[in-house]
Amino acid sequence: MTERARVGYWKDETGAGAAEFALVLLPFLALIFGIIEVSLMMYANQTLQYATEAAARCYSINSATCGTIGTAQAYAATRYSGPNIAPTFVASATGCGHTVTGTANFPLTAVVISMTVPLSATACFP
C-alpha cells in the first residue's frame, strides 16, 4: 500500500497552496485596485485644485486672457489635466476677490465596490 493511500484522502495536503491562493486572491486584487483608484482620485482632486488656482490668478491679473467670467471658466478647463471626469468651473468676482470654483464627480470603482465621490476645489485671488 502506498503512503498516500495509507494517510487517507482528508489528510492529503497536495494542492493546499492553490486553494489558499484562491481564497486570498480576491481580497488582494481588491486592495491593489482600490489603491490605484484612490490614487487616481487624489490626482484628480489635486489637478482640479491647480486648475482653479491658476484660473483665479489669471482672472485677477491677466484681463487680456481671462478678463470675463466665461473666459476664466474656459481657461480653468484648459488647465485641468487629470482623469476624464468632466469638471465644471464657475467664476465670480465676489467674496475675497476673483473666485473660481471647480466641481466634478469621480467614479470610484474597485473589484467589489463602485461609488461616486464628489470633488470640489475653490480658489480666491485678490
ABEGO torsion letter per residue (X at the ends): XBAAAAAEAAABABGAAAAAAAAAAAAAAAAAAAAAAAAAAAAAAAAAAAAAAAAAAAAAABAAAAABAAAAAAAAAAABABBBAGBBBBBBABEAEBBBBBBBBBBBBBAABBBBBBBBBBBBBX
